[in-house]
Amino acid sequence: MNKIDIVWFRNNLRTEDNEALSQAVQNGNKILALYCLDPRLFKISSFGFKKTERFRAKFLLESLHDLQDQLDKLNIQLHTPSLSIKACFTSLKEAYSIQNIYMQKEWTFEEQSEQEEAKEILPNTEWHEYYDQFLFHPEDVPFETHDIPMVFTQFRKSCEKKASVRQPLPIPAAISKDRQVAIESSIPKLEELGFDRFERHPSTAFPFQGGEIQANKRMDYYIWDSNKIEFYKKTRNGLLGKDYSAKFSPWLANGSLSARVIYQEIKDYEKEVRKNESTYWLIFELIWRDYFKYVSLKFGDSIFKQTGILDRVYDWSSNTKFVNEWIEGRTKEPFVNANMIELKETGWMSNRGRQNVASYFSKNLKLDWRIGAAYFEAMLLDYDVHSNYGNWMYVSGVGNDPRDRTFNIQLQASRYDKNSKFQKLWLSPTLF
């Protein structure tokens, strides 16, 4: 039976700065790349929403096509079966003698469960896991996991002072053709995943495709070609257009782009062009992203509990009428409604919008924040388990916000949508 190694891709859909891929290439065995399109990705969750709706499903398929193209250059084939994890690894075990599996380290409940399923099928296989999703590697931060601070500022200042960001790994060299694994495989179409074909909304603030190449094009444009990064801190709370923020998050979420690569590009820009508050602020946001990963690493499944990481009890409900009005953009607040309709039509919402609609959901409507988080999980192009649940806990008063604030929606609308342009875009003209 043919002996092979597998690079199991999950949320690291790139060839640059990918330690699992780099280590597999160095090992010298035959290599097969794998992404399992487990049907559970598209099933209805306990909160009544699909785990992955059409926007992120399309973005994922685009990313996989791009990954396939990049791996082809390395003489590595990408296998993308639409099978459960158990069925996927069972079929591979029947065809090959799997020596090693290389993968990005994951620790949240569903990802861990999938891995345990695979390990049961392959008990004699060597597993190699790497922390590739961080800006600051866990070995480099000045804290043990159980000592991660409860306040972001303390985490940030300590990391900035005592930790350094590792250099991104280059794209590995192509393997010899005798190390290729020939297997019949094709990436499914959107319809095969249970979705109708659709075109992106003409007014979307995220009109981009998935994949490593598109991520790098966007990064080059935002940092180098347009110098938009120079004004990031001033524009990042915007609501309209593709350039008010960097828009890196969907590629970061599925790993088409590495936080370390972005950091290195920003540092190069600071050396070659200029360093200012805006260039720092984009790094600041990458540190926020890291922080929520460390929070989930520290607290585990508590990030999915209604009482959050503070074990704090609120009188929340699951009032279906209120939930549906929020989803459909039919609440008493036009600013909330406009943001929710944008999400429903495009799979995108600004950071400012997310904070407002989440605060309104949990603090004004007094609804169970996990329902809102589950809806975001379904809809958002840039859904990331750590950032999504970390932010929802934060806004809802069961996470890392020491102030437990409630957003004044009307004040926020007057400040960030002064002339109601955003609201007019997404709401019926009769409302104005």
Long-range contacts (C-beta under 8 A, 24 or more apart in sequence): 1-95, 1-96, 1-97, 2-30, 2-95, 2-96, 2-97, 2-181, 3-29, 3-30, 3-96, 3-97, 3-99, 4-29, 4-30, 4-31, 4-32, 4-96, 4-97, 4-98, 4-99, 4-181, 5-29, 5-30, 5-31, 5-32, 5-98, 5-99, 5-100, 5-101, 5-102, 6-31, 6-32, 6-33, 6-34, 6-92, 6-98, 6-100, 6-101, 6-102, 7-31, 7-32, 7-33, 7-34, 7-76, 7-101, 7-102, 7-103, 8-34, 8-35, 8-36, 8-101, 8-102, 8-103, 8-118, 9-33, 9-34, 9-35, 9-67, 9-78, 9-103, 9-255, 10-35, 10-103, 10-104, 10-106, 10-111, 10-255, 11-104, 11-106, 11-133, 11-253, 11-254, 11-255, 11-384, 12-104, 12-132, 12-133, 12-255, 13-63, 13-64, 13-66, 13-67, 13-211, 13-212, 13-254, 13-255, 13-256, 14-67, 14-70, 14-212, 14-215, 14-255, 14-256, 14-257, 14-258, 15-67, 15-70, 15-71, 15-74, 15-171, 15-172, 15-212, 16-168, 16-169, 16-170, 16-171, 16-212, 16-258, 16-261, 17-132, 17-168, 17-169, 17-258, 17-260, 17-261, 18-132, 18-169, 18-258, 19-104, 19-130, 19-132, 19-169, 20-102, 20-103, 20-104, 20-128, 20-129, 20-130, 20-132, 21-102, 21-172, 22-169, 22-172, 23-102, 23-128, 23-130, 24-100, 24-102, 25-74, 25-172, 25-173, 25-175, 26-172, 27-100, 28-179, 29-99, 29-100, 29-179, 30-178, 30-179, 30-180, 30-181, 31-76, 31-175, 31-179, 31-180, 31-181, 32-76, 32-77, 32-79, 32-92, 32-96, 32-181, 32-183, 33-67, 33-71, 33-76, 33-77, 33-78, 33-79, 34-78, 34-79, 34-80, 34-88, 34-92, 35-64, 35-67, 35-78, 35-79, 35-80, 36-80, 36-81, 36-83, 36-84, 36-85, 36-88, 37-80, 37-81, 37-82, 37-83, 37-188, 37-193, 38-83, 38-84, 38-85, 38-88, 38-114, 39-82, 39-83, 39-84, 40-84, 42-193, 42-194, 45-374, 45-377, 45-378, 47-370, 47-371, 47-374, 47-375, 48-374, 49-374, 49-375, 49-377, 49-378, 49-379, 50-378, 51-377, 51-378, 52-378, 52-383, 53-347, 53-378, 53-379, 54-190, 54-195, 54-196, 54-198, 54-347, 55-346, 55-347, 55-348, 55-379, 55-380, 55-381, 56-250, 56-347, 56-379, 56-380, 56-381, 56-383, 57-190, 57-193, 57-195, 58-190, 58-195, 58-198, 58-210, 59-209, 59-210, 59-250, 59-254, 59-347, 59-381, 60-210, 60-254, 61-187, 61-188, 61-189, 61-190, 61-193, 61-210, 62-209, 62-210, 62-211, 62-214, 63-210, 63-211, 63-212, 63-251, 63-254, 63-256, 64-187, 64-210, 65-187, 65-211, 66-210, 66-211, 66-212, 66-213, 66-214, 66-256, 67-211, 67-212, 67-256, 68-187, 69-213, 70-171, 70-212, 70-213, 73-174, 74-171, 74-172, 74-173, 74-174, 74-175, 75-174, 75-175, 75-176, 75-177, 75-179, 75-180, 76-175, 76-180, 77-180, 77-181, 77-182, 77-183, 77-185, 78-185, 78-187, 79-183, 79-185, 80-185, 80-186, 80-187, 80-188, 81-185, 82-188, 82-192, 82-193, 85-114, 85-117, 85-118, 86-117, 86-118, 86-121, 89-117, 89-118, 89-121, 89-122, 90-121, 93-121, 93-122, 95-183, 96-181, 98-122, 98-125, 99-125, 99-126, 100-125, 100-126, 100-127, 100-128, 101-125, 101-126, 101-127, 101-128, 102-128, 102-130, 103-127, 103-128, 103-129, 103-130, 104-129, 104-130, 104-131, 104-132, 104-133, 104-255, 105-129, 105-130, 105-131, 105-132, 107-296, 107-297, 107-300, 108-296, 108-303, 108-385, 108-386, 109-300, 109-301, 109-304, 111-385, 132-255, 132-258, 133-255, 133-259, 133-293, 134-259, 134-290, 134-293, 135-165, 135-259, 135-260, 135-263, 135-286, 135-287, 135-289, 135-290, 136-163, 136-165, 136-287, 136-290, 137-166, 138-294, 138-297, 140-164, 140-166, 141-294, 143-294, 145-294, 145-297, 145-298, 146-298, 148-294, 148-295, 148-297, 148-298, 150-400, 150-402, 151-400, 151-402, 152-288, 152-291, 152-400, 155-287, 155-291, 155-294, 156-284, 156-287, 156-288, 156-291, 159-287, 159-290, 160-287, 165-260, 165-263, 165-264, 166-260, 167-260, 167-264, 168-258, 168-260, 168-261, 168-264, 200-346, 201-345, 201-346, 203-345, 203-346, 203-425, 203-426, 204-345, 204-346, 204-347, 204-348, 205-239, 205-240, 205-241, 205-242, 205-244, 205-247, 205-342, 205-346, 205-348, 205-350, 206-242, 206-247, 206-250, 206-346, 206-347, 206-348, 206-381, 207-242, 208-242, 208-247, 208-250, 210-250, 210-251, 210-254, 210-256, 211-251, 211-256, 212-251, 212-256, 212-257, 214-251, 214-256, 215-248, 215-251, 215-256, 215-257, 216-257, 218-246, 218-247, 218-248, 218-251, 219-248, 219-257, 219-261, 219-262, 219-265, 222-246, 222-247, 222-248, 223-265, 223-266, 223-269, 224-265, 224-269, 227-273, 229-266, 229-269, 229-278, 229-279, 229-282, 230-273, 230-274, 230-276, 230-278, 230-279, 231-278, 232-278, 232-279, 232-281, 232-282, 233-277, 233-278, 233-281, 234-278, 236-281, 236-285, 236-351, 237-350, 237-351, 237-352, 237-416, 238-350, 238-352, 238-416, 239-350, 239-352, 239-353, 239-416, 239-417, 239-421, 239-422, 240-421, 240-422, 240-425, 244-350, 245-350, 245-351, 246-282, 249-382, 249-384, 250-381, 250-382, 252-289, 252-382, 252-384, 253-381, 253-382, 253-383, 253-384, 253-387, 259-286, 259-289, 259-290, 262-286, 289-384, 289-386, 289-387, 291-390, 291-400, 292-386, 292-387, 292-389, 292-390, 292-391, 293-386, 295-386, 295-390, 295-399, 295-400, 296-385, 296-386, 296-389, 296-390, 303-386, 303-389, 303-390, 303-393, 304-370, 304-389, 306-368, 306-369, 306-370, 306-398, 307-398, 308-393, 308-396, 308-398, 308-399, 309-393, 309-398, 309-399, 309-400, 310-397, 310-398, 310-399, 312-397, 312-398, 314-362, 314-366, 314-396, 314-397, 314-398, 315-366, 316-362, 316-366, 316-367, 316-368, 316-369, 317-366, 317-367, 317-368, 318-367, 318-368, 318-371, 319-365, 319-367, 322-365, 322-367, 323-367, 323-371, 326-357, 326-360, 326-361, 326-365, 326-367, 326-372, 327-375, 329-426, 329-427, 331-360, 331-365, 333-360, 333-409, 333-410, 333-413, 334-413, 334-423, 334-427, 334-431, 335-409, 335-410, 335-412, 335-413, 335-417, 335-423, 336-360, 336-409, 337-423, 337-426, 337-427, 338-417, 338-422, 338-423, 338-425, 338-426, 338-427, 339-426, 341-426, 341-427, 342-426, 343-379, 343-380, 344-379, 345-426, 347-379, 347-380, 347-381, 348-380, 348-381, 348-382, 349-380, 352-412, 352-416, 354-391, 355-391, 355-395, 355-407, 356-407, 356-409, 356-412, 358-391, 358-392, 358-395, 358-396, 359-395, 359-396, 359-405, 359-406, 359-407, 359-409, 360-407, 360-409, 362-392, 362-395, 362-396, 362-397, 363-395, 363-396, 363-397, 363-406, 363-407, 364-406, 364-409, 369-393, 369-395, 369-396, 369-398
